[in-house]
Amino acid sequence: MSVFPNLITNKRFTIYFNNKMAAKYTIVVCTQIGEILYRKNVNTQNPVAFETISLPANLPAGNYIVKVTNDAGEMNSFKLIAY
């Protein structure tokens, strides 16, 4: 699993689910102190899937954390810089 780009200028990024089983995922974007700014639930049906996330236009520039958790409780986290 990966997130790209990690430096975003247009408030959009994509999560690449590679070699993952079909599952339900929760995507959360939060500040570095844990304040949740965005949450979305997605279902992947294929081992390779892409999900593009559009964050609110008023999101200030800064450092954020993207957490992707599957329905089994396994979590991946990524740093995201909004410019």
Residue, then its C-alpha position, 0 to 999 in steps of 0.5 A: m500500500s502506498v500514498f502518492p503524491n505525499l506533497i500535495t498542492n491541489k488537496r488531492f492524493t491517491i491511495y494505491f492498494n497493491n496485492k491486498m485482499a478485497a476488504k473494507y477500509t477506513i481512511v482517516v486524515c488527521t493532524q499530527i496531534g490526532e484531530i480527525l479532519y477527514r474520514k471515508n470508508v471504501n471497499t476494494q474488490n480487487p487485489v490492485a485498486f486505487e482510491t483518490i481522496s479529495l480533501p476540503a478546499n479550506l484545508p490549511a497547508g501543513n503536515y498530516i497523517v493518513k491512516v488506512t485501517n482494514d476491517a481486521g484492524e490492520m493499519n498503515s499510516f503515511k505522512l502527507i504534506a499539504y502545500 
